[in-house]
Amino acid sequence: MSELSKLPNIGKSVEQQLLQIGITTPEQLIQIGSKQAWLNIKAIDPSACYNRLCALEGAIQGIRWHNLDENIKLELKEFYSASK
């Protein structure tokens, strides 16, 4: 278990994926950002979905992803759709 698992939305599976892509601390996740972290995860797991992208953003903001601002969710949805 790493510091990452203490963040909201980060369970064992996402934690393992973050570790696989070289993100080992919350600070590294914040620095790389949710979009790039998600792209890196998608490279090792093609099933990475929109919810995982939102989970990463929520972890960065320190909130459950369901509580993200609607404008941020829309921006992430557009990014996700463009990345398929």
N, CA, C and O atoms as a DFTB+ gen file, in Angstrom:
336 C
 N C O
     1  1       0.836      -1.179       0.000
     2  2       0.000       0.000       0.000
     3  2       0.879       1.240       0.000
     4  3       1.818       1.344       0.790
     5  1       0.576       2.174      -0.883
     6  2       1.367       3.392      -0.975
     7  2       0.531       4.596      -0.537
     8  3      -0.639       4.467      -0.177
     9  1       1.158       5.752      -0.577
    10  2       0.441       6.993      -0.262
    11  2      -0.731       7.209      -1.216
    12  3      -1.725       7.839      -0.855
    13  1      -0.610       6.687      -2.422
    14  2      -1.650       6.895      -3.432
    15  2      -2.997       6.352      -2.977
    16  3      -4.041       6.933      -3.276
    17  1      -2.971       5.234      -2.252
    18  2      -4.230       4.613      -1.841
    19  2      -4.980       5.448      -0.805
    20  3      -6.147       5.174      -0.523
    21  1      -4.337       6.445      -0.245
    22  2      -4.992       7.334       0.705
    23  2      -5.823       8.406       0.006
    24  3      -6.636       9.082       0.636
    25  1      -5.613       8.554      -1.296
    26  2      -6.360       9.551      -2.070
    27  2      -7.767       9.042      -2.362
    28  3      -7.976       7.836      -2.495
    29  1      -8.739       9.959      -2.461
    30  2     -10.083       9.533      -2.855
    31  2     -10.039       8.883      -4.239
    32  3      -9.254       9.293      -5.094
    33  1     -10.858       7.901      -4.453
    34  2     -11.039       7.241      -5.755
    35  2      -9.927       6.264      -6.130
    36  3     -10.032       5.595      -7.158
    37  1      -8.877       6.163      -5.337
    38  2      -7.746       5.317      -5.713
    39  2      -7.812       4.002      -4.926
    40  3      -7.433       3.926      -3.757
    41  1      -8.302       2.985      -5.612
    42  2      -8.344       1.648      -5.032
    43  2      -7.096       0.880      -5.435
    44  3      -6.175       1.436      -6.034
    45  1      -7.077      -0.396      -5.101
    46  2      -5.896      -1.229      -5.379
    47  2      -5.551      -1.292      -6.860
    48  3      -4.381      -1.214      -7.233
    49  1      -6.559      -1.431      -7.692
    50  2      -6.333      -1.576      -9.132
    51  2      -5.706      -0.314      -9.731
    52  3      -4.700      -0.390     -10.436
    53  1      -6.297       0.827      -9.450
    54  2      -5.769       2.087     -10.003
    55  2      -4.411       2.394      -9.376
    56  3      -3.513       2.898     -10.050
    57  1      -4.263       2.093      -8.103
    58  2      -2.972       2.300      -7.444
    59  2      -1.886       1.493      -8.165
    60  3      -0.808       2.014      -8.451
    61  1      -2.173       0.231      -8.453
    62  2      -1.201      -0.612      -9.145
    63  2      -0.865      -0.059     -10.526
    64  3       0.292      -0.082     -10.946
    65  1      -1.875       0.433     -11.224
    66  2      -1.625       1.001     -12.550
    67  2      -0.762       2.260     -12.448
    68  3       0.143       2.463     -13.257
    69  1      -1.042       3.096     -11.461
    70  2      -0.223       4.299     -11.274
    71  2       1.224       3.909     -10.990
    72  3       2.149       4.508     -11.538
    73  1       1.418       2.916     -10.143
    74  2       2.771       2.462      -9.846
    75  2       3.454       1.921     -11.102
    76  3       4.646       2.147     -11.312
    77  1       2.696       1.207     -11.936
    78  2       3.256       0.654     -13.181
    79  2       3.730       1.745     -14.132
    80  3       4.691       1.545     -14.875
    81  1       3.069       2.889     -14.116
    82  2       3.467       3.967     -15.036
    83  2       4.445       4.945     -14.375
    84  3       4.760       5.994     -14.937
    85  1       4.919       4.589     -13.182
    86  2       5.959       5.379     -12.543
    87  2       5.481       6.478     -11.618
    88  3       6.279       7.303     -11.175
    89  1       4.193       6.505     -11.320
    90  2       3.664       7.493     -10.380
    91  2       3.561       6.812      -9.027
    92  3       2.775       5.882      -8.846
    93  1       4.364       7.286      -8.072
    94  2       4.426       6.629      -6.771
    95  2       3.961       7.506      -5.619
    96  3       3.804       7.027      -4.496
    97  1       3.739       8.796      -5.894
    98  2       3.311       9.708      -4.828
    99  2       2.169      10.597      -5.323
   100  3       2.023      10.814      -6.526
   101  1       1.368      11.105      -4.401
   102  2       0.323      12.053      -4.797
   103  2       0.907      13.278      -5.516
   104  3       0.294      13.810      -6.442
   105  1       2.072      13.710      -5.091
   106  2       2.702      14.881      -5.726
   107  2       3.017      14.619      -7.194
   108  3       2.849      15.496      -8.040
   109  1       3.474      13.412      -7.486
   110  2       3.756      13.063      -8.885
   111  2       2.478      13.043      -9.704
   112  3       2.471      13.474     -10.857
   113  1       1.400      12.546      -9.119
   114  2       0.117      12.527      -9.825
   115  2      -0.345      13.952     -10.106
   116  3      -0.795      14.254     -11.211
   117  1      -0.237      14.816      -9.124
   118  2      -0.630      16.221      -9.308
   119  2       0.215      16.858     -10.401
   120  3      -0.304      17.584     -11.248
   121  1       1.514      16.585     -10.382
   122  2       2.415      17.186     -11.366
   123  2       2.094      16.733     -12.793
   124  3       2.066      17.549     -13.714
   125  1       1.857      15.449     -12.972
   126  2       1.595      14.947     -14.325
   127  2       0.176      15.288     -14.787
   128  3      -0.062      15.483     -15.979
   129  1      -0.749      15.358     -13.855
   130  2      -2.131      15.689     -14.186
   131  2      -2.950      14.467     -14.547
   132  3      -2.414      13.428     -14.932
   133  1      -4.248      14.610     -14.415
   134  2      -5.149      13.476     -14.635
   135  2      -5.145      13.002     -16.087
   136  3      -5.186      11.800     -16.349
   137  1      -5.096      13.932     -17.019
   138  2      -5.175      13.536     -18.436
   139  2      -3.964      12.726     -18.861
   140  3      -4.109      11.677     -19.488
   141  1      -2.762      13.203     -18.524
   142  2      -1.563      12.470     -18.926
   143  2      -1.457      11.155     -18.175
   144  3      -1.058      10.144     -18.752
   145  1      -1.810      11.155     -16.894
   146  2      -1.785       9.908     -16.135
   147  2      -2.732       8.900     -16.766
   148  3      -2.393       7.724     -16.897
   149  1      -3.921       9.356     -17.158
   150  2      -4.896       8.462     -17.783
   151  2      -4.369       7.934     -19.121
   152  3      -4.525       6.751     -19.423
   153  1      -3.752       8.799     -19.918
   154  2      -3.187       8.354     -21.198
   155  2      -2.115       7.289     -20.973
   156  3      -2.036       6.312     -21.718
   157  1      -1.299       7.481     -19.953
   158  2      -0.256       6.502     -19.648
   159  2      -0.872       5.181     -19.184
   160  3      -0.390       4.107     -19.547
   161  1      -1.934       5.261     -18.383
   162  2      -2.630       4.042     -17.956
   163  2      -3.286       3.368     -19.155
   164  3      -3.235       2.145     -19.281
   165  1      -3.894       4.143     -20.025
   166  2      -4.558       3.588     -21.213
   167  2      -3.557       2.829     -22.090
   168  3      -3.920       1.855     -22.751
   169  1      -2.310       3.272     -22.094
   170  2      -1.276       2.592     -22.887
   171  2      -1.006       1.181     -22.366
   172  3      -0.609       0.305     -23.135
   173  1      -1.218       0.950     -21.058
   174  2      -0.993      -0.390     -20.501
   175  2      -2.301      -1.142     -20.274
   176  3      -2.304      -2.356     -20.069
   177  1      -3.421      -0.402     -20.313
   178  2      -4.738      -1.014     -20.106
   179  2      -5.754      -0.334     -21.021
   180  3      -6.354       0.674     -20.648
   181  1      -5.947      -0.887     -22.221
   182  2      -6.861      -0.267     -23.187
   183  2      -8.301      -0.127     -22.690
   184  3      -9.097       0.594     -23.293
   185  1      -8.638      -0.812     -21.593
   186  2     -10.005      -0.702     -21.075
   187  2     -10.190       0.525     -20.176
   188  3     -11.277       0.737     -19.638
   189  1      -9.143       1.330     -20.009
   190  2      -9.246       2.532     -19.166
   191  2     -10.409       3.391     -19.668
   192  3     -10.466       3.752     -20.843
   193  1     -11.326       3.708     -18.766
   194  2     -12.574       4.358     -19.147
   195  2     -12.659       5.801     -18.642
   196  3     -11.774       6.300     -17.946
   197  1     -13.748       6.436     -19.019
   198  2     -14.025       7.810     -18.589
   199  2     -14.071       7.919     -17.075
   200  3     -13.565       8.888     -16.508
   201  1     -14.669       6.941     -16.417
   202  2     -14.758       6.984     -14.952
   203  2     -13.377       6.975     -14.309
   204  3     -13.167       7.627     -13.286
   205  1     -12.443       6.253     -14.892
   206  2     -11.082       6.223     -14.353
   207  2     -10.420       7.587     -14.512
   208  3      -9.699       8.043     -13.624
   209  1     -10.667       8.232     -15.642
   210  2     -10.151       9.586     -15.858
   211  2     -10.708      10.535     -14.800
   212  3      -9.965      11.322     -14.215
   213  1     -11.993      10.460     -14.560
   214  2     -12.621      11.305     -13.536
   215  2     -12.091      10.958     -12.146
   216  3     -11.902      11.844     -11.312
   217  1     -11.854       9.680     -11.898
   218  2     -11.318       9.260     -10.605
   219  2      -9.954       9.888     -10.354
   220  3      -9.661      10.333      -9.245
   221  1      -9.128       9.919     -11.388
   222  2      -7.805      10.531     -11.251
   223  2      -7.919      12.025     -10.967
   224  3      -7.200      12.555     -10.120
   225  1      -8.813      12.698     -11.669
   226  2      -8.999      14.135     -11.436
   227  2      -9.527      14.375     -10.023
   228  3      -9.076      15.291      -9.335
   229  1     -10.469      13.563      -9.600
   230  2     -10.985      13.696      -8.245
   231  2      -9.898      13.464      -7.201
   232  3      -9.845      14.162      -6.188
   233  1      -9.033      12.484      -7.448
   234  2      -7.933      12.217      -6.521
   235  2      -7.025      13.436      -6.408
   236  3      -6.587      13.795      -5.315
   237  1      -6.747      14.066      -7.540
   238  2      -5.911      15.269      -7.542
   239  2      -6.580      16.390      -6.747
   240  3      -5.918      17.118      -6.007
   241  1      -7.880      16.520      -6.907
   242  2      -8.614      17.586      -6.211
   243  2      -8.964      17.217      -4.767
   244  3      -9.391      18.071      -3.990
   245  1      -8.782      15.951      -4.416
   246  2      -9.064      15.513      -3.060
   247  2     -10.537      15.280      -2.776
   248  3     -10.986      15.383      -1.635
   249  1     -11.302      14.958      -3.850
   250  2     -12.739      14.733      -3.697
   251  2     -13.163      13.473      -4.449
   252  3     -12.453      13.010      -5.341
   253  1     -14.313      12.925      -4.090
   254  2     -14.883      11.823      -4.866
   255  2     -15.187      12.345      -6.265
   256  3     -15.606      13.490      -6.429
   257  1     -14.977      11.508      -7.260
   258  2     -15.124      12.002      -8.632
   259  2     -16.559      12.404      -8.946
   260  3     -16.791      13.236      -9.823
   261  1     -17.504      11.834      -8.251
   262  2     -18.910      12.197      -8.474
   263  2     -19.167      13.664      -8.140
   264  3     -20.120      14.261      -8.640
   265  1     -18.318      14.240      -7.299
   266  2     -18.498      15.622      -6.861
   267  2     -17.694      16.624      -7.676
   268  3     -17.631      17.800      -7.317
   269  1     -17.080      16.181      -8.764
   270  2     -16.356      17.122      -9.627
   271  2     -17.331      18.144     -10.202
   272  3     -18.499      17.840     -10.444
   273  1     -16.839      19.339     -10.411
   274  2     -17.624      20.387     -11.049
   275  2     -18.105      19.894     -12.421
   276  3     -17.365      19.214     -13.132
   277  1     -19.322      20.231     -12.781
   278  2     -19.896      19.769     -14.054
   279  2     -19.076      20.224     -15.261
   280  3     -18.981      19.493     -16.247
   281  1     -18.486      21.414     -15.200
   282  2     -17.657      21.897     -16.308
   283  2     -16.399      21.045     -16.459
   284  3     -15.950      20.780     -17.574
   285  1     -15.845      20.625     -15.349
   286  2     -14.661      19.756     -15.407
   287  2     -15.051      18.396     -15.977
   288  3     -14.317      17.832     -16.789
   289  1     -16.193      17.869     -15.561
   290  2     -16.656      16.593     -16.112
   291  2     -16.847      16.696     -17.625
   292  3     -16.493      15.776     -18.363
   293  1     -17.401      17.803     -18.078
   294  2     -17.608      18.001     -19.508
   295  2     -16.267      18.067     -20.241
   296  3     -16.106      17.459     -21.300
   297  1     -15.314      18.796     -19.685
   298  2     -13.985      18.891     -20.289
   299  2     -13.323      17.515     -20.366
   300  3     -12.716      17.165     -21.377
   301  1     -13.446      16.748     -19.297
   302  2     -12.875      15.404     -19.284
   303  2     -13.581      14.485     -20.276
   304  3     -12.938      13.650     -20.912
   305  1     -14.894      14.631     -20.413
   306  2     -15.661      13.829     -21.370
   307  2     -15.198      14.119     -22.796
   308  3     -15.048      13.203     -23.606
   309  1     -14.971      15.404     -23.099
   310  2     -14.490      15.780     -24.431
   311  2     -13.092      15.218     -24.679
   312  3     -12.799      14.718     -25.766
   313  1     -12.232      15.304     -23.664
   314  2     -10.880      14.761     -23.779
   315  2     -10.937      13.248     -24.007
   316  3     -10.238      12.712     -24.867
   317  1     -11.774      12.577     -23.230
   318  2     -11.931      11.124     -23.360
   319  2     -12.396      10.755     -24.772
   320  3     -11.844       9.852     -25.402
   321  1     -13.405      11.455     -25.253
   322  2     -13.951      11.157     -26.585
   323  2     -12.913      11.391     -27.670
   324  3     -12.848      10.640     -28.643
   325  1     -12.111      12.416     -27.512
   326  2     -11.072      12.718     -28.509
   327  2      -9.918      11.723     -28.453
   328  3      -9.167      11.582     -29.418
   329  1      -9.778      11.033     -27.321
   330  2      -8.659      10.102     -27.127
   331  2      -8.970       8.666     -27.509
   332  3      -8.096       7.802     -27.439
   333  1     -10.216       8.401     -27.915
   334  2     -10.600       7.027     -28.256
   335  2     -10.004       6.604     -29.564
   336  3     -10.223       5.475     -30.006
